[in-house]
Amino acid sequence: MRLTESSGLVPANTITGSRARPDARFFIGSGKVEEIRASAQDHDADIVIFNHGLSPAQERNLEHEINCRVLDRVGLILDIFSQRARSYEGKLQVELAQLQHLSTRLVRGWSHLERQKGGIGLRGPGETQLETDRRLIGKRIKTIRGRLEKVKSRREQGRRLRRRNNAAVVSLVGYTNAGKSTLFNRLTGADVYCADKLFATLDPTIRKTRLAEHLSVLISDTVGFIRHIPHDLVESFHATLDEIKNADLLLHVVDINDDHRKRIEEVNTVIDELGATSIPQILVFNKIDRAGIEPANAKPQNRAGNRSNGASARAWVSAMTGAGLVELQQLICQELL
């Protein structure tokens, strides 16, 4: 529901169901297909969204039966990303993910043309157009990857310069809409766009700030994570997520009002996939003003922040009101010094 609202769509109805295993043709059962078709007609719906990934064939079959545009979870996330991207790098990353997703769904756009298979004289115009489209998309993907490699190279030059200057890097990570950008603004005095919506901030931002008289750090704000994040998205955003791998400390921002245990695990899974497991972490429980909790810090008994031995320093703050920010800064200094 939050994804749908964040994309700008207005939900008309929500239909849920459960199956032991997905149906090969529709993902859902035929009875549920009828229920969705009736609901779409009753509400004069423009689009039907599935909160799961669908295969290209399932998407086409559902559209044929429901007589309505069908979009899966991956397509919806990509649409939100395309709305949020502002920087050159962000737009390239989104376009790459969109093209990779689109390349398996070209048949729908040419379903009105003949697609016979065969030898000379039997090949229809639809198949020719599909081959052309695939070739153009493949060429564009190659071009974008080349440009992203140049961006990655420039980022690596910046990292080498920071290492030579012994500048500590702190990366903000966490589930989308946990309050990372608001906390980033509080810590650095920046004016990054913030909103109570999923993926409000997509483009990475780095700012230098002084946490103590003898300690200046670079703080980076990264794209928010989400459960069941598509592999293509993770791959496309590797240039951005590399900032996490090269950080000296991770601030894992958590919305204390959500089901935070599950979301902590989901974010840590992505961190593991990036190879950043050994980087020290501070769990920052945010939005305590909504939960009626007082700010506090907690240090583990063993090595602070290192998840490899199950330990992690913790802080309870409100990025909105500023409560607990001084204590958090002190904790960051203790972890880095």
QUIJO-V717530 format. One record per residue. N is the residue number from 1. RES is the residue in one letter. SS is DSSP state (hx for helix, st for strand, lp for the rest). PSI is psi in degrees with one decimal (999 if undefined). NEAR is the number of other C-alpha atoms within 10 Angstrom. Layout:
n->{N & N}
res->{RES & RES}
ss->{SS & SS}
psi->{PSI & PSI}
near->{NEAR & NEAR}
//
This chain:
n->{1 & 2 & 3 & 4 & 5 & 6 & 7 & 8 & 9 & 10 & 11 & 12 & 13 & 14 & 15 & 16 & 17 & 18 & 19 & 20 & 21 & 22 & 23 & 24 & 25 & 26 & 27 & 28 & 29 & 30 & 31 & 32 & 33 & 34 & 35 & 36 & 37 & 38 & 39 & 40 & 41 & 42 & 43 & 44 & 45 & 46 & 47 & 48 & 49 & 50 & 51 & 52 & 53 & 54 & 55 & 56 & 57 & 58 & 59 & 60 & 61 & 62 & 63 & 64 & 65 & 66 & 67 & 68 & 69 & 70 & 71 & 72 & 73 & 74 & 75 & 76 & 77 & 78 & 79 & 80 & 81 & 82 & 83 & 84 & 85 & 86 & 87 & 88 & 89 & 90 & 91 & 92 & 93 & 94 & 95 & 96 & 97 & 98 & 99 & 100 & 101 & 102 & 103 & 104 & 105 & 106 & 107 & 108 & 109 & 110 & 111 & 112 & 113 & 114 & 115 & 116 & 117 & 118 & 119 & 120 & 121 & 122 & 123 & 124 & 125 & 126 & 127 & 128 & 129 & 130 & 131 & 132 & 133 & 134 & 135 & 136 & 137 & 138 & 139 & 140 & 141 & 142 & 143 & 144 & 145 & 146 & 147 & 148 & 149 & 150 & 151 & 152 & 153 & 154 & 155 & 156 & 157 & 158 & 159 & 160 & 161 & 162 & 163 & 164 & 165 & 166 & 167 & 168 & 169 & 170 & 171 & 172 & 173 & 174 & 175 & 176 & 177 & 178 & 179 & 180 & 181 & 182 & 183 & 184 & 185 & 186 & 187 & 188 & 189 & 190 & 191 & 192 & 193 & 194 & 195 & 196 & 197 & 198 & 199 & 200 & 201 & 202 & 203 & 204 & 205 & 206 & 207 & 208 & 209 & 210 & 211 & 212 & 213 & 214 & 215 & 216 & 217 & 218 & 219 & 220 & 221 & 222 & 223 & 224 & 225 & 226 & 227 & 228 & 229 & 230 & 231 & 232 & 233 & 234 & 235 & 236 & 237 & 238 & 239 & 240 & 241 & 242 & 243 & 244 & 245 & 246 & 247 & 248 & 249 & 250 & 251 & 252 & 253 & 254 & 255 & 256 & 257 & 258 & 259 & 260 & 261 & 262 & 263 & 264 & 265 & 266 & 267 & 268 & 269 & 270 & 271 & 272 & 273 & 274 & 275 & 276 & 277 & 278 & 279 & 280 & 281 & 282 & 283 & 284 & 285 & 286 & 287 & 288 & 289 & 290 & 291 & 292 & 293 & 294 & 295 & 296 & 297 & 298 & 299 & 300 & 301 & 302 & 303 & 304 & 305 & 306 & 307 & 308 & 309 & 310 & 311 & 312 & 313 & 314 & 315 & 316 & 317 & 318 & 319 & 320 & 321 & 322 & 323 & 324 & 325 & 326 & 327 & 328 & 329 & 330 & 331 & 332 & 333 & 334 & 335 & 336 & 337}
res->{M & R & L & T & E & S & S & G & L & V & P & A & N & T & I & T & G & S & R & A & R & P & D & A & R & F & F & I & G & S & G & K & V & E & E & I & R & A & S & A & Q & D & H & D & A & D & I & V & I & F & N & H & G & L & S & P & A & Q & E & R & N & L & E & H & E & I & N & C & R & V & L & D & R & V & G & L & I & L & D & I & F & S & Q & R & A & R & S & Y & E & G & K & L & Q & V & E & L & A & Q & L & Q & H & L & S & T & R & L & V & R & G & W & S & H & L & E & R & Q & K & G & G & I & G & L & R & G & P & G & E & T & Q & L & E & T & D & R & R & L & I & G & K & R & I & K & T & I & R & G & R & L & E & K & V & K & S & R & R & E & Q & G & R & R & L & R & R & R & N & N & A & A & V & V & S & L & V & G & Y & T & N & A & G & K & S & T & L & F & N & R & L & T & G & A & D & V & Y & C & A & D & K & L & F & A & T & L & D & P & T & I & R & K & T & R & L & A & E & H & L & S & V & L & I & S & D & T & V & G & F & I & R & H & I & P & H & D & L & V & E & S & F & H & A & T & L & D & E & I & K & N & A & D & L & L & L & H & V & V & D & I & N & D & D & H & R & K & R & I & E & E & V & N & T & V & I & D & E & L & G & A & T & S & I & P & Q & I & L & V & F & N & K & I & D & R & A & G & I & E & P & A & N & A & K & P & Q & N & R & A & G & N & R & S & N & G & A & S & A & R & A & W & V & S & A & M & T & G & A & G & L & V & E & L & Q & Q & L & I & C & Q & E & L & L}
ss->{lp & hx & hx & hx & hx & hx & lp & lp & lp & lp & lp & lp & lp & lp & lp & lp & lp & lp & lp & lp & lp & lp & st & lp & lp & lp & st & lp & lp & hx & hx & hx & hx & hx & hx & hx & hx & hx & hx & hx & hx & hx & lp & lp & lp & lp & st & st & st & lp & lp & lp & lp & lp & lp & hx & hx & hx & hx & hx & hx & hx & hx & hx & hx & hx & lp & lp & st & st & st & lp & hx & hx & hx & hx & hx & hx & hx & hx & hx & hx & hx & hx & lp & lp & lp & hx & hx & hx & hx & hx & hx & hx & hx & hx & hx & hx & hx & hx & hx & hx & lp & lp & lp & lp & hx & hx & hx & hx & lp & lp & lp & lp & lp & lp & lp & lp & lp & lp & lp & lp & lp & lp & hx & hx & hx & hx & hx & hx & hx & hx & hx & hx & hx & hx & hx & hx & hx & hx & hx & hx & hx & hx & hx & hx & hx & hx & hx & hx & hx & hx & hx & hx & hx & hx & hx & hx & hx & hx & hx & hx & hx & hx & lp & lp & lp & st & st & st & st & st & st & st & st & lp & lp & lp & lp & hx & hx & hx & hx & hx & hx & hx & hx & hx & lp & lp & lp & lp & lp & lp & lp & lp & lp & lp & lp & lp & lp & lp & lp & lp & st & st & st & st & st & st & st & st & lp & lp & st & st & st & st & st & st & st & lp & lp & lp & st & lp & lp & lp & lp & lp & hx & hx & hx & hx & hx & hx & lp & hx & hx & hx & hx & hx & hx & hx & hx & lp & lp & lp & st & st & st & st & st & st & st & lp & lp & lp & lp & hx & hx & hx & hx & hx & hx & hx & hx & hx & hx & hx & hx & hx & hx & lp & lp & lp & lp & lp & lp & lp & st & st & st & st & st & st & lp & hx & hx & hx & hx & lp & lp & lp & lp & st & st & st & lp & lp & lp & lp & lp & lp & lp & lp & hx & hx & hx & lp & lp & lp & st & st & st & st & lp & lp & lp & lp & lp & lp & lp & lp & hx & hx & hx & hx & hx & hx & hx & hx & hx & hx & hx & hx & lp}
psi->{-42.8 & -37.2 & -43.8 & -46.2 & -37.8 & -25.7 & -10.1 & -0.6 & 154.9 & 109.9 & 131.2 & -32.2 & 150.8 & 126.4 & 127.2 & 161.9 & 169.0 & 144.1 & 151.5 & -36.1 & 149.6 & 144.5 & 134.9 & -31.7 & -45.0 & -5.4 & -42.0 & 172.3 & 163.2 & -33.7 & -39.4 & -32.6 & -43.7 & -41.0 & -42.0 & -40.1 & -43.3 & -42.1 & -40.1 & -38.6 & -41.3 & -37.6 & 2.8 & 49.2 & 144.9 & -24.6 & 146.5 & 126.4 & 132.4 & 132.4 & 39.1 & 162.4 & 135.7 & 146.9 & 158.6 & -39.9 & -41.8 & -40.4 & -45.1 & -42.6 & -40.3 & -42.3 & -38.4 & -38.8 & -38.0 & -20.3 & 42.5 & 151.5 & 134.6 & 133.8 & 133.7 & -179.1 & -41.6 & -46.5 & -36.4 & -43.8 & -41.2 & -37.4 & -42.0 & -43.8 & -40.9 & -29.1 & -31.1 & -27.2 & 131.4 & -38.9 & 164.8 & -45.8 & -44.2 & -41.2 & -38.6 & -43.6 & -41.8 & -43.6 & -38.7 & -46.5 & -39.5 & -43.1 & -38.9 & -37.7 & -40.3 & -31.4 & -23.4 & 0.5 & 25.9 & -25.1 & -38.0 & -37.9 & -17.6 & 27.7 & -15.5 & -7.3 & 158.5 & 139.2 & 49.6 & 145.9 & 145.1 & -166.5 & -155.0 & 132.6 & -11.2 & -1.1 & 124.1 & 163.2 & -28.2 & -43.2 & -39.1 & -43.6 & -39.2 & -43.3 & -40.4 & -45.7 & -43.3 & -39.9 & -42.6 & -41.7 & -42.8 & -39.6 & -41.2 & -40.2 & -42.6 & -41.2 & -45.9 & -42.1 & -37.0 & -42.1 & -37.9 & -31.6 & -37.6 & -40.4 & -43.4 & -39.7 & -41.6 & -38.7 & -40.0 & -35.7 & -41.6 & -38.3 & -41.0 & -39.3 & -41.1 & -38.2 & -38.8 & -33.2 & 5.6 & 38.6 & 123.0 & 141.3 & 127.5 & 122.3 & 133.9 & 125.3 & 164.3 & 172.4 & 149.3 & 142.0 & 25.2 & -10.9 & 21.9 & -46.4 & -36.8 & -42.2 & -39.5 & -45.3 & -39.7 & -41.8 & -30.6 & -14.5 & 13.6 & 177.7 & 49.7 & 141.6 & 131.9 & 143.2 & 153.8 & 68.6 & 160.1 & 137.9 & 39.7 & -34.8 & 124.7 & -38.0 & 137.9 & 145.3 & 137.9 & 132.3 & 147.2 & 137.8 & 155.3 & 116.5 & -26.1 & 170.9 & -31.6 & 12.1 & 113.7 & 139.1 & 159.3 & 124.8 & 129.1 & 138.0 & 128.9 & 169.0 & 143.2 & 151.3 & 167.6 & 153.8 & 151.4 & 40.6 & 130.0 & 142.6 & -38.1 & -35.6 & -43.9 & -43.7 & -43.5 & -31.4 & 18.4 & -35.4 & -38.0 & -45.0 & -14.4 & -23.1 & -32.9 & -44.2 & -27.0 & 11.2 & 154.9 & -21.1 & 139.6 & 130.0 & 102.7 & 99.4 & 130.0 & 134.2 & 109.7 & -15.6 & -7.7 & -178.3 & 75.5 & -26.9 & -45.8 & -39.9 & -31.5 & -43.7 & -41.0 & -41.0 & -41.9 & -30.0 & -43.8 & -40.2 & -41.1 & -42.3 & -29.2 & -7.5 & 29.1 & 24.1 & -35.9 & -7.8 & 131.3 & 147.8 & 143.7 & 122.0 & 116.5 & 104.3 & 108.6 & 168.2 & 39.5 & -18.5 & -32.3 & -27.1 & -6.5 & 35.0 & 143.7 & 147.7 & 146.9 & 164.9 & 153.9 & 130.5 & 135.6 & 163.7 & -35.3 & -157.5 & 116.7 & 137.3 & -10.1 & 111.1 & -12.3 & -23.8 & 17.5 & 7.1 & 148.4 & 128.7 & 154.2 & 148.8 & 144.7 & 116.0 & 171.2 & 106.3 & -26.7 & -46.9 & -18.3 & -1.5 & 131.1 & 0.0 & -37.6 & -43.9 & -38.1 & -42.9 & -39.4 & -40.0 & -39.6 & -44.2 & -42.6 & -36.5 & -32.5 & -25.9 & 999}
near->{11 & 9 & 16 & 17 & 12 & 18 & 20 & 10 & 12 & 11 & 14 & 12 & 11 & 10 & 9 & 8 & 7 & 8 & 9 & 5 & 8 & 12 & 12 & 11 & 15 & 20 & 22 & 17 & 15 & 14 & 9 & 15 & 16 & 13 & 12 & 20 & 19 & 13 & 18 & 19 & 13 & 10 & 10 & 11 & 16 & 12 & 15 & 22 & 16 & 17 & 14 & 13 & 16 & 20 & 16 & 17 & 17 & 19 & 21 & 19 & 16 & 24 & 19 & 12 & 14 & 20 & 15 & 17 & 15 & 20 & 19 & 18 & 19 & 22 & 21 & 18 & 21 & 19 & 14 & 20 & 26 & 20 & 16 & 18 & 20 & 13 & 12 & 11 & 20 & 22 & 17 & 21 & 27 & 23 & 20 & 25 & 24 & 22 & 17 & 17 & 18 & 15 & 16 & 13 & 15 & 16 & 19 & 13 & 10 & 14 & 12 & 9 & 13 & 13 & 18 & 12 & 10 & 9 & 7 & 6 & 6 & 10 & 14 & 14 & 14 & 18 & 18 & 12 & 16 & 17 & 13 & 12 & 14 & 16 & 13 & 12 & 17 & 14 & 11 & 15 & 19 & 13 & 14 & 17 & 15 & 12 & 15 & 23 & 13 & 13 & 16 & 17 & 13 & 12 & 16 & 16 & 12 & 12 & 17 & 12 & 12 & 14 & 13 & 9 & 9 & 11 & 16 & 19 & 24 & 23 & 26 & 26 & 27 & 30 & 24 & 25 & 22 & 27 & 25 & 30 & 27 & 21 & 24 & 24 & 18 & 17 & 21 & 18 & 12 & 17 & 11 & 14 & 11 & 17 & 12 & 11 & 15 & 23 & 25 & 23 & 24 & 25 & 21 & 16 & 17 & 17 & 16 & 17 & 15 & 13 & 17 & 12 & 6 & 7 & 13 & 16 & 21 & 18 & 23 & 24 & 28 & 25 & 22 & 22 & 22 & 18 & 14 & 11 & 14 & 17 & 10 & 15 & 20 & 18 & 13 & 22 & 19 & 15 & 21 & 24 & 20 & 17 & 21 & 24 & 19 & 17 & 20 & 19 & 24 & 26 & 26 & 22 & 30 & 27 & 24 & 20 & 14 & 10 & 10 & 16 & 10 & 11 & 19 & 17 & 12 & 19 & 22 & 20 & 14 & 19 & 20 & 13 & 11 & 15 & 13 & 18 & 17 & 16 & 18 & 22 & 26 & 27 & 21 & 27 & 25 & 27 & 24 & 21 & 19 & 11 & 12 & 8 & 13 & 12 & 20 & 15 & 18 & 14 & 16 & 13 & 9 & 12 & 16 & 20 & 24 & 20 & 18 & 12 & 11 & 11 & 18 & 20 & 24 & 22 & 23 & 26 & 28 & 25 & 23 & 15 & 12 & 16 & 19 & 19 & 20 & 14 & 16 & 23 & 16 & 13 & 18 & 22 & 16 & 10 & 18 & 14 & 7}
//
